[in-house]
C-alpha cells in the first residue's frame, strides 16, 4: 500500500511542472496551481501515515493530509466559479481562507484537546500502518464544511447552464461530473471503513480532469476572465458598440488576433458582419453561404481571437 501512496504522490508532483509547461504564458491560474500542490500534500500525508511507527508521527502525518484537504474544496470552488464566468470579491476570498484556516486549526488541536479526535491508535497490517481515530464532539464540523462547498459548487454550475458567460454547457457538465465523483467517493469513504484512502486517488483524477479542461480551454476562451458584456450591459457602461465606427471596431478587435495567426478574407467579412450585430442566418444570406459554413468560419475566427462566443468578442471592444 505504501507503494501505491508513493506512486500517487509522485504522479501528483509531476502534474505541477506539466501544468506550468503546457499552459501558455498568461493563462496560468494560480488557484489551480495551489489545487495541484494540495493534492500532492494530501498524498504525502497518506504516504507518511502508512509508514508511521508511532501514534504521534501518524497524527502529525494526518495533519499534513488535512492541510491539503481543507484547502482543496476551496480551490475547486474558486476554479469552478472563474470558469463559469463569475467573479469572487476579495472579501469572499478572505472569508473562504479564514474558514479553511479555522478548520485546520481545529484539526491541529488533536493530541492536545479531545475536540476533534478523542483518541487515536495505530495498527499494523503487515508493513502498512493504519490510523484509527475516535471522533470528538466537533468532528461533525468537517462534514458541514465539506458539504457546504459541494453545495456551492453544484449551485454555481447549475446557474452556469442558464448564463452563457464564456463557458459552454458541455464544459459545465464536465465539471459537474468531477464534483459528483468527488462527492460520491467522499460519501462512500464515510460510510464504508476502508483501510485505503481512495480520496487520494479521487483528488488526483480530479486534478488531471481539470488540467485537461484548462488545456482545452486555453485556445478558445480567456481563462483569466476577460470582462464579458452584452450590448445592453455595454449601453449601461456608456459604450454603444452599435454606433462605434467600423474602422475603430476592427482596429480594437484585430489587436487580439493570436500571434502567428491571420484572418482570411472570408473570416474578416464575417467579423465585420458580427460587429454589425448580424445574426448567423443573416450573415449566411448576405454571403450566399450555408449556416453550417458560417458556423465553421465563426468557430475558427473565435479561436484566432481567443474568445468563445459573440459576447466575448464584443467585450474586446471595451479593452484598452
QUIFENJO-V330553 format. One record per residue. N is the residue number from 0. RES is the residue in three letters. OMEGA is omega in whole degrees, 0 to 359 (999 if undefined). Layout:
N_RES_OMEGA ; N_RES_OMEGA
This chain:
0_UNK_178 ; 1_UNK_182 ; 2_UNK_177 ; 3_UNK_177 ; 4_UNK_179 ; 5_UNK_180 ; 6_UNK_180 ; 7_UNK_179 ; 8_UNK_181 ; 9_UNK_179 ; 10_UNK_179 ; 11_UNK_176 ; 12_UNK_181 ; 13_UNK_180 ; 14_UNK_182 ; 15_UNK_178 ; 16_UNK_178 ; 17_UNK_180 ; 18_UNK_183 ; 19_UNK_181 ; 20_UNK_188 ; 21_UNK_184 ; 22_UNK_183 ; 23_UNK_179 ; 24_UNK_181 ; 25_UNK_182 ; 26_UNK_182 ; 27_UNK_178 ; 28_UNK_185 ; 29_UNK_178 ; 30_UNK_176 ; 31_UNK_177 ; 32_UNK_176 ; 33_UNK_179 ; 34_UNK_180 ; 35_UNK_179 ; 36_UNK_180 ; 37_UNK_175 ; 38_UNK_178 ; 39_UNK_180 ; 40_UNK_179 ; 41_UNK_181 ; 42_UNK_175 ; 43_UNK_179 ; 44_UNK_179 ; 45_UNK_178 ; 46_UNK_181 ; 47_UNK_176 ; 48_UNK_184 ; 49_UNK_180 ; 50_UNK_183 ; 51_UNK_179 ; 52_UNK_180 ; 53_UNK_179 ; 54_UNK_182 ; 55_UNK_180 ; 56_UNK_179 ; 57_UNK_178 ; 58_UNK_176 ; 59_UNK_179 ; 60_UNK_178 ; 61_UNK_178 ; 62_UNK_176 ; 63_UNK_179 ; 64_UNK_181 ; 65_UNK_178 ; 66_UNK_177 ; 67_UNK_185 ; 68_UNK_181 ; 69_UNK_181 ; 70_UNK_183 ; 71_UNK_181 ; 72_UNK_177 ; 73_UNK_179 ; 74_UNK_182 ; 75_UNK_179 ; 76_UNK_181 ; 77_UNK_179 ; 78_UNK_181 ; 79_UNK_180 ; 80_UNK_181 ; 81_UNK_181 ; 82_UNK_177 ; 83_UNK_177 ; 84_UNK_178 ; 85_UNK_182 ; 86_UNK_176 ; 87_UNK_179 ; 88_UNK_178 ; 89_UNK_179 ; 90_UNK_178 ; 91_UNK_181 ; 92_UNK_180 ; 93_UNK_179 ; 94_UNK_180 ; 95_UNK_179 ; 96_UNK_180 ; 97_UNK_178 ; 98_UNK_178 ; 99_UNK_179 ; 100_UNK_179 ; 101_UNK_180 ; 102_UNK_180 ; 103_UNK_178 ; 104_UNK_177 ; 105_UNK_178 ; 106_UNK_182 ; 107_UNK_176 ; 108_UNK_179 ; 109_UNK_181 ; 110_UNK_179 ; 111_UNK_179 ; 112_UNK_181 ; 113_UNK_181 ; 114_UNK_185 ; 115_UNK_173 ; 116_UNK_175 ; 117_UNK_180 ; 118_UNK_179 ; 119_UNK_177 ; 120_UNK_176 ; 121_UNK_179 ; 122_UNK_182 ; 123_UNK_171 ; 124_UNK_188 ; 125_UNK_179 ; 126_UNK_185 ; 127_UNK_178 ; 128_UNK_176 ; 129_UNK_179 ; 130_UNK_177 ; 131_UNK_183 ; 132_UNK_170 ; 133_UNK_189 ; 134_UNK_178 ; 135_UNK_186 ; 136_UNK_182 ; 137_UNK_180 ; 138_UNK_178 ; 139_UNK_178 ; 140_UNK_177 ; 141_UNK_177 ; 142_UNK_179 ; 143_UNK_182 ; 144_UNK_182 ; 145_UNK_181 ; 146_UNK_180 ; 147_UNK_178 ; 148_UNK_180 ; 149_UNK_178 ; 150_UNK_180 ; 151_UNK_179 ; 152_UNK_182 ; 153_UNK_179 ; 154_UNK_180 ; 155_UNK_180 ; 156_UNK_179 ; 157_UNK_178 ; 158_UNK_183 ; 159_UNK_178 ; 160_UNK_182 ; 161_UNK_180 ; 162_UNK_182 ; 163_UNK_181 ; 164_UNK_176 ; 165_UNK_182 ; 166_UNK_179 ; 167_UNK_183 ; 168_UNK_179 ; 169_UNK_179 ; 170_UNK_176 ; 171_UNK_178 ; 172_UNK_178 ; 173_UNK_179 ; 174_UNK_178 ; 175_UNK_176 ; 176_UNK_178 ; 177_UNK_180 ; 178_UNK_180 ; 179_UNK_179 ; 180_UNK_178 ; 181_UNK_180 ; 182_UNK_180 ; 183_UNK_181 ; 184_UNK_179 ; 185_UNK_179 ; 186_UNK_179 ; 187_UNK_180 ; 188_UNK_179 ; 189_UNK_185 ; 190_UNK_184 ; 191_UNK_182 ; 192_UNK_176 ; 193_UNK_175 ; 194_UNK_179 ; 195_UNK_179 ; 196_UNK_181 ; 197_UNK_177 ; 198_UNK_178 ; 199_UNK_177 ; 200_UNK_180 ; 201_UNK_178 ; 202_UNK_181 ; 203_UNK_178 ; 204_UNK_179 ; 205_UNK_179 ; 206_UNK_178 ; 207_UNK_180 ; 208_UNK_178 ; 209_UNK_178 ; 210_UNK_179 ; 211_UNK_179 ; 212_UNK_178 ; 213_UNK_180 ; 214_UNK_179 ; 215_UNK_185 ; 216_UNK_187 ; 217_UNK_179 ; 218_UNK_185 ; 219_UNK_185 ; 220_UNK_176 ; 221_UNK_182 ; 222_UNK_183 ; 223_UNK_170 ; 224_UNK_166 ; 225_UNK_178 ; 226_UNK_181 ; 227_UNK_182 ; 228_UNK_172 ; 229_UNK_178 ; 230_UNK_180 ; 231_UNK_179 ; 232_UNK_179 ; 233_UNK_177 ; 234_UNK_177 ; 235_UNK_178 ; 236_UNK_179 ; 237_UNK_180 ; 238_UNK_181 ; 239_UNK_184 ; 240_UNK_182 ; 241_UNK_180 ; 242_UNK_178 ; 243_UNK_179 ; 244_UNK_183 ; 245_UNK_179 ; 246_UNK_179 ; 247_UNK_178 ; 248_UNK_181 ; 249_UNK_180 ; 250_UNK_182 ; 251_UNK_183 ; 252_UNK_183 ; 253_UNK_176 ; 254_UNK_186 ; 255_UNK_175 ; 256_UNK_184 ; 257_UNK_180 ; 258_UNK_180 ; 259_UNK_180 ; 260_UNK_173 ; 261_UNK_177 ; 262_UNK_175 ; 263_UNK_184 ; 264_UNK_180 ; 265_UNK_179 ; 266_UNK_179 ; 267_UNK_177 ; 268_UNK_181 ; 269_UNK_178 ; 270_UNK_180 ; 271_UNK_181 ; 272_UNK_176 ; 273_UNK_179 ; 274_UNK_173 ; 275_UNK_179 ; 276_UNK_176 ; 277_UNK_177 ; 278_UNK_184 ; 279_UNK_181 ; 280_UNK_178 ; 281_UNK_180 ; 282_UNK_180 ; 283_UNK_181 ; 284_UNK_181 ; 285_UNK_183 ; 286_UNK_180 ; 287_UNK_179 ; 288_UNK_178 ; 289_UNK_178 ; 290_UNK_179 ; 291_UNK_178 ; 292_UNK_178 ; 293_UNK_180 ; 294_UNK_180 ; 295_UNK_178 ; 296_UNK_181 ; 297_UNK_179 ; 298_UNK_179 ; 299_UNK_179 ; 300_UNK_179 ; 301_UNK_180 ; 302_UNK_181 ; 303_UNK_180 ; 304_UNK_180 ; 305_UNK_178 ; 306_UNK_184 ; 307_UNK_183 ; 308_UNK_182 ; 309_UNK_181 ; 310_UNK_178 ; 311_UNK_177 ; 312_UNK_177 ; 313_UNK_182 ; 314_UNK_179 ; 315_UNK_180 ; 316_UNK_182 ; 317_UNK_180 ; 318_UNK_178 ; 319_UNK_999
